[in-house]
C-alpha cells in the first residue's frame, strides 16, 4: 500500500490495535456535556432573580408580612417571565418567589428548619452540607444554598441585626436570633471551604422541671430537689458538655425563684428567658473596627454588683469572670447561678480553679479553693447520652476544704442499668443519705423535711 507515492510497511493486527489505542490516549473523548435543559433553567432562574431584585424597593417591603411579599414577588416574576419568554413552570416561579422572600425578610433556605420544633440545632457546613439535630441525633437535611456567597449573605444579615460584624478582619462572631437562638459564625480564612453557621435553637416551649421530668431528663424526686435548691437560694453551678441542655435546665430552675426578687442576667449572647418580671438582661459587646469598646462578662459582673441585685445569673463562665462570680456569691448574693462546660462535677471544680487563676494568678491555690467552698453549694451535671436523651447525671454537694482538698458528696448519681434493643438507656439514681452541708440553709427556709422526702423519691 502506498501513501503519496511512498510504500508503507505491512501493518499487522497488533500494530493497528496499538495505533488506535495511542490515538484514544492522545485525543481523549470530550467530557459529557451537562444537560442543556438543566443549564437553561438555572440561567433563566438566575436572570429572573436579578431582574426581580432590581424591581423591588427594600424600604417599601420591609414592613410587609412574609406571605404578602411572596405573593407580590410571584406576580413580578410571572410578568418578567412572560416579557422575556422564559419557559419556567408555575411551580419553579413559585419556588423562586419563596426563596427570594425568605432571603429578603427571613433567614433564607434555613427558614423552614427554624420553624420546625423538632430541630434543636442547625449546622451549615457548606452550600450542599446542612445538618440538623432531631431528638438528639444529627442528620443531613435536604436544605441547600446556591453557593458560598449565599451563606455569607445570610451570616452577615444575622450578625448585623444585633449590631455586630463578620468579615475577614473579624472572622468569628457569636450572635443571636430574635427568638433567643444562639448563633456562631466562622468566615474564611479560618473556615477553609465555606462560611460556617451553627445555630442552637431556643425552644418555643417553656419547659419547666415538670416537663423535663416527663421527657426523661430526671425523676420527680430530682426535680423536687432542684426546685427546693432554687427556693432555698443555694448557689448553683450547672455543668455539662456542649448541647447537653445546661441553659434549658437553668431556665427551668429559674421558674422557682420568687417573683419579688431583682435578677440580673449576664451573657455573651442573650438567650436566657426568665419568667420573672423584675429581670435585667445584660450582654457583652465586641470591639469595634478600631479595636476599642469591648465590654467583657467580667466588666458586666463588676457593674451588676452596683445594681442592687438579689441574684446574679451568669449564662456561661468561660474565663477570669469566674473570680468575680465567686466574690458575688460570697458577698450576700445568695441564689446565684451559672453554667460551665465540664465532663463531671469534680472536673467543674478544677475548671473554676483554672479560670480564677487566669485573672488572679497571684492568689494561692488554697485561697482559691476556700473561695470555691464558701461560694458554691451545689453542682448539677447534665449530659447528653449516646441515645440522644439529655439526663441529669450528678447532684453534687460541695462540702468542705480538708487540708488542700475540696471534699464533695454526690447527693444523687445516675447509674446505667441496661440498653434496650432500640438503643434507649435505662438506669436509676444512687442517692446518698448523708445530710448535705447546706442543711442549715434548708432549715432556715423550712425546707429540710421536703428535701428529705424528695431524696427518698429519687
C-alpha positions in Angstrom: 0.0 0.0 0.0 1.3 3.5 -0.9 0.6 7.0 0.5 1.6 9.9 -1.7 3.8 7.5 -3.8 5.7 6.1 -0.8 5.4 2.4 0.1 4.4 1.7 3.7 5.5 -1.4 5.6 2.9 -4.1 6.0 0.6 -3.5 9.1 -0.1 -6.3 11.5 -3.3 -6.6 13.6 -1.3 -5.8 16.8 0.1 -2.6 15.2 -3.4 -1.4 14.3 -4.7 -2.0 17.8 -1.6 -0.1 19.2 -2.2 2.8 16.9 -5.9 3.0 17.8 -5.1 2.9 21.5 -2.5 5.7 21.2 -4.9 7.9 19.3 -7.5 7.5 22.1 -5.0 8.3 24.8 -3.6 11.4 22.9 -7.1 12.7 21.9 -9.5 11.7 24.8 -13.2 12.0 24.3 -14.7 15.3 25.4 -16.4 15.3 28.9 -20.1 14.5 28.8 -21.9 17.8 28.5 -24.3 19.0 31.2 -28.0 18.6 30.1 -28.8 21.8 28.2 -32.3 21.9 29.7 -31.0 22.0 33.3 -28.5 24.6 32.3 -31.1 26.8 30.7 -33.4 26.5 33.8 -30.5 27.7 36.0 -29.7 30.6 33.7 -33.3 31.7 33.4 -33.8 31.4 37.2 -30.6 33.5 37.8 -31.7 36.1 35.3 -35.2 36.3 36.9 -33.7 36.6 40.3 -31.5 39.6 39.2 -34.4 41.3 37.4 -36.8 40.8 40.3 -34.4 42.2 42.9 -33.8 45.3 40.8 -37.6 46.0 40.7 -38.1 45.6 44.5 -37.5 48.5 46.8 -36.2 47.0 50.1 -37.5 50.0 52.1 -41.0 49.6 50.7 -41.3 45.9 51.5 -39.6 46.0 54.9 -42.9 46.1 56.8 -44.8 43.6 54.7 -45.7 40.2 56.1 -43.7 37.3 54.6 -46.7 35.8 52.8 -47.8 39.1 51.3 -44.2 39.8 50.0 -44.1 36.3 48.5 -47.3 36.8 46.6 -46.1 40.1 45.2 -42.8 38.5 44.1 -44.7 35.8 42.4 -46.5 38.4 40.3 -43.3 40.3 39.5 -41.6 37.0 38.5 -44.5 35.9 36.3 -44.6 39.3 34.5 -40.8 39.2 33.8 -41.0 35.5 32.6 -43.8 36.4 30.2 -41.9 39.5 28.9 -38.7 37.6 28.4 -40.4 34.4 27.2 -38.7 32.3 29.9 -40.1 28.8 29.8 -40.4 28.2 33.6 -43.2 26.3 35.1 -45.6 27.9 37.7 -44.0 25.6 40.3 -40.5 26.9 39.5 -41.6 30.5 39.6 -43.4 30.0 42.9 -40.2 28.3 44.3 -38.1 31.3 43.2 -40.6 33.7 44.8 -40.4 31.8 48.1 -36.6 31.8 48.0 -36.4 35.5 47.4 -39.0 36.3 50.1 -37.1 34.2 52.6 -33.8 35.8 51.6 -35.2 39.3 51.9 -37.3 39.0 55.1 -36.4 35.7 56.7 -33.4 33.5 57.0 -33.2 32.1 53.5 -33.1 28.3 53.0 -32.9 27.6 56.7 -36.2 29.3 57.4 -38.2 26.0 57.4 -35.7 24.5 59.8 -36.1 27.4 62.2 -39.9 26.8 62.2 -39.5 23.1 62.8 -40.0 22.5 66.5 -38.2 19.1 66.3 -35.0 20.6 65.1 -32.8 21.7 68.0 -29.5 22.5 66.2 -28.8 23.7 62.6 -25.2 23.3 61.3 -24.4 24.9 57.9 -21.1 23.5 56.7 -21.4 24.4 53.0 -23.9 25.0 50.2 -24.8 21.3 50.0 -24.0 20.3 53.6 -26.6 21.5 56.1 -27.0 19.2 59.1 -29.7 19.3 61.8 -30.2 17.6 65.2 -33.6 16.0 65.8 -34.3 14.1 69.0 -30.6 14.1 69.9 -29.4 12.6 66.6 -27.6 14.5 63.9 -28.7 14.0 60.3 -28.2 15.6 56.8 -31.1 17.8 55.7 -32.3 18.4 52.2 -31.7 22.2 52.5 -29.2 23.7 50.1 -27.7 27.2 49.4 -26.8 28.5 46.0 -23.1 29.0 46.8 -20.7 30.3 49.4 -21.8 33.9 48.8 -25.4 32.9 49.6 -24.2 31.6 53.0 -22.1 34.6 53.6 -25.0 37.0 52.9 -27.2 35.2 55.4 -24.5 35.2 58.1 -23.9 39.0 57.6 -27.7 39.6 57.9 -27.9 37.7 61.2 -24.9 39.4 62.9 -25.9 42.9 61.6 -29.3 42.6 63.3 -27.5 42.5 66.7 -25.0 45.2 65.9 -22.1 43.0 65.2 -19.9 42.4 62.1 -18.4 39.4 60.3 -15.6 39.7 57.7 -12.0 38.6 57.0 -10.7 41.0 59.7 -13.2 39.7 62.3 -13.9 36.1 61.1 -15.6 34.7 64.2 -18.6 36.1 66.0 -21.3 35.0 68.4 -24.8 36.4 67.8 -28.5 35.5 68.4 -31.7 35.5 66.5 -34.8 37.5 67.6 -36.2 34.4 69.4 -33.1 34.0 71.5 -31.5 31.2 69.4 -27.7 31.3 69.7 -25.6 31.7 66.6 -21.9 31.2 65.9 -20.4 32.2 62.6 -16.9 31.4 61.2 -15.7 33.0 58.0 -12.7 32.4 55.7 -9.8 32.3 56.0 -10.5 30.4 59.2 -13.2 28.3 57.6 -11.3 26.9 54.6 -14.1 25.6 52.4 -17.1 27.7 53.2 -18.5 30.1 55.8 -20.0 28.1 58.6 -23.1 28.9 60.6 -24.0 27.0 63.8 -27.4 27.7 65.4 -28.6 26.4 68.8 -32.3 26.9 68.6 -34.2 28.3 71.6 -37.2 26.1 72.2 -40.6 27.8 71.8 -41.9 25.5 74.5 -41.3 26.9 78.0 -40.0 23.8 79.7 -40.2 23.7 83.5 -38.9 21.0 85.8 -42.2 19.1 85.4 -41.9 18.9 81.7 -38.3 17.9 81.9 -39.3 15.1 84.2 -41.9 13.9 81.7 -39.4 13.8 78.9 -36.9 11.7 80.9 -34.3 14.3 81.9 -34.7 13.5 85.6 -37.0 11.8 88.0 -39.7 13.6 90.0 -37.6 13.3 93.1 -34.6 15.0 91.4 -36.9 17.7 90.1 -38.2 18.4 93.6 -34.7 18.7 95.0 -33.7 21.2 92.3 -36.8 23.2 92.9 -36.0 23.3 96.7 -32.4 24.3 95.9 -33.6 27.3 93.9 -36.2 28.3 96.5 -33.6 28.0 99.3 -31.3 30.4 97.5 -28.4 27.9 97.1 -25.6 29.0 94.8 -25.7 26.6 91.9 -23.3 25.7 89.2 -24.7 23.8 86.2 -22.1 21.8 84.3 -22.2 19.7 81.2 -20.9 19.2 77.7 -21.8 21.1 74.5 -25.5 20.6 73.7 -26.3 18.8 77.0 -29.1 21.2 78.0 -27.4 23.4 80.5 -29.2 26.6 79.5 -32.6 24.8 79.2 -32.1 23.5 82.8 -31.1 26.9 84.1 -34.3 28.4 82.5 -36.4 25.6 84.1 -34.9 26.1 87.6 -35.4 29.9 87.4 -39.2 29.2 87.5 -38.8 28.5 91.2 -37.3 32.0 92.0 -39.5 34.3 94.0 -41.1 36.9 91.7 -40.3 39.7 94.0 -36.5 39.3 93.6 -34.4 41.5 91.4 -32.4 39.3 89.0 -29.6 40.3 86.7 -28.5 38.0 83.8 -25.1 38.3 82.1 -24.4 36.5 78.8 -22.2 36.7 75.7 -25.3 36.2 73.5 -28.6 36.7 75.4 -30.6 33.5 75.3 -32.0 33.2 78.8 -35.8 33.7 79.1 -36.6 34.0 82.7 -40.3 34.1 83.8 -40.0 36.7 86.5 -40.9 40.4 85.8 -38.0 42.1 87.6 -35.2 40.9 85.3 -32.3 43.0 83.9 -30.6 41.4 80.9 -27.0 42.4 80.1 -25.0 41.3 77.1 -21.3 41.6 76.3 -20.1 43.8 73.4 -17.2 43.1 71.0 -14.6 45.6 70.0 -15.4 48.0 67.1 -13.4 48.4 63.9 -10.7 50.4 65.8 -10.3 47.7 68.3 -11.9 49.6 71.2 -15.2 49.5 73.1 -15.0 45.8 74.1 -17.2 45.0 77.2 -16.5 41.6 78.7 -18.5 39.4 81.0 -16.1 40.4 83.8 -16.9 44.1 83.2 -20.7 43.3 83.4 -20.3 41.3 86.6 -18.5 44.3 88.2 -21.2 46.6 87.1 -24.0 44.2 88.1 -22.8 44.4 91.7 -23.6 48.1 91.7 -27.2 47.5 90.5 -28.6 46.1 93.8 -29.2 42.6 92.5 -30.8 39.8 94.7 -29.4 37.2 92.3 -26.9 37.2 89.5 -27.2 34.6 86.8 -24.2 34.2 84.5 -25.1 32.4 81.3 -21.7 30.7 80.9 -18.5 31.1 82.8 -15.5 31.0 80.4 -12.7 32.9 81.9 -11.5 35.4 84.6 -15.1 36.4 85.4 -15.2 33.2 87.5 -13.4 35.0 90.3 -15.8 37.9 90.3 -18.7 35.4 90.3 -17.3 33.7 93.4 -16.9 37.1 95.0 -20.5 37.9 94.3 -21.7 34.6 95.7 -19.6 35.2 98.9 -20.9 38.7 99.5 -24.6 38.3 100.0 -25.9 37.5 96.5 -27.2 34.0 97.5 -29.2 32.1 95.0 -26.9 33.0 92.1 -26.5 30.5 89.2 -24.1 29.9 86.3 -23.3 27.3 83.7 -20.0 25.8 82.6 -18.6 23.2 80.2 -17.3 20.2 82.2 -17.4 16.4 81.9 -18.4 15.8 85.6 -18.7 17.6 88.9 -15.1 17.2 90.0 -13.8 18.5 86.7 -16.1 21.5 87.1 -14.3 22.5 90.3 -10.9 22.1 88.6 -12.1 24.3 85.8 -13.3 27.0 88.2 -9.8 27.0 89.8 -8.1 27.3 86.4 -10.4 30.2 85.4 -9.8 32.1 88.6 -6.0 31.8 88.1 -6.4 33.3 84.6 -7.3 36.6 86.2 -5.8 36.2 89.7 -2.5 34.4 89.1 -1.0 35.7 92.4 -3.7 34.0 94.6 -2.5 30.9 96.4 -4.4 27.7 95.3 -5.7 27.2 98.9 -7.2 30.6 98.9 -9.0 30.0 95.6 -10.4 26.7 97.0 -11.6 28.4 100.1 -13.5 30.9 97.9 -15.0 28.0 95.9 -16.2 26.1 99.0 -17.6 29.3 100.5 -19.4 30.3 97.3 -20.8 27.1 95.5 -23.3 25.0 97.3 -24.5 22.6 94.6 -23.2 21.3 91.3 -25.7 19.9 88.8 -24.2 17.9 86.0 -26.3 17.2 82.9 -25.2 15.0 80.0 -26.5 14.1 76.5 -26.1 10.4 76.3 -25.5 8.3 73.1 -29.2 7.5 72.8 -29.8 11.2 72.3 -31.5 11.7 75.7 -30.4 14.5 78.0 -30.2 13.4 81.6 -29.1 14.9 84.9 -26.2 12.5 86.0 -25.0 14.1 89.2 -26.2 16.4 92.1 -23.0 17.1 94.0 -22.7 18.9 97.4 -19.6 21.0 97.7 -18.9 20.1 101.4 -15.7 21.5 102.8 -12.0 22.0 102.5 -9.9 19.4 104.2 -6.2 20.4 104.0 -5.9 21.5 100.4 -8.6 19.2 99.0 -12.2 20.1 98.3 -14.4 17.4 99.6 -17.7 16.6 97.8 -20.6 14.3 98.2 -22.8 13.0 95.3 -26.3 13.6 96.7 -27.6 11.7 93.6 -25.8 10.0 90.8 -27.2 8.3 87.7 -26.2 4.7 87.3 -26.6 2.7 84.0 -28.8 -0.4 84.1 -29.2 -1.6 80.5 -29.8 -0.6 76.9 -32.9 -1.9 75.1 -33.0 -3.2 71.5 -33.9 0.3 70.2 -30.8 1.8 71.9 -32.6 3.6 74.7 -30.7 3.7 78.0 -32.4 2.9 81.3 -30.9 3.5 84.7 -31.6 4.6 88.3 -30.2 7.2 90.8 -28.0 6.2 93.6 -28.9 8.6 96.4 -26.8 9.4 99.4 -28.4 9.6 102.9 -25.7 11.9 104.2 -27.1 15.3 105.4 -26.0 18.0 102.9 -23.6 20.7 104.0 -26.3 23.3 103.3 -28.8 21.8 105.7 -28.8 25.0 107.8 -30.0 26.9 104.7 -32.8 24.4 104.2 -33.8 24.7 107.8 -33.9 28.5 107.6 -36.4 28.3 104.7 -38.3 25.4 106.3 -37.5 23.0 103.5 -35.3 20.4 105.2 -38.2 17.9 105.5 -39.2 18.5 101.9 -35.6 17.8 100.8 -35.5 14.5 102.8 -38.8 13.4 101.2 -37.6 14.3 97.7 -34.4 12.4 98.1 -36.4 9.4 99.1 -38.3 9.6 95.8 -35.2 9.8 93.6 
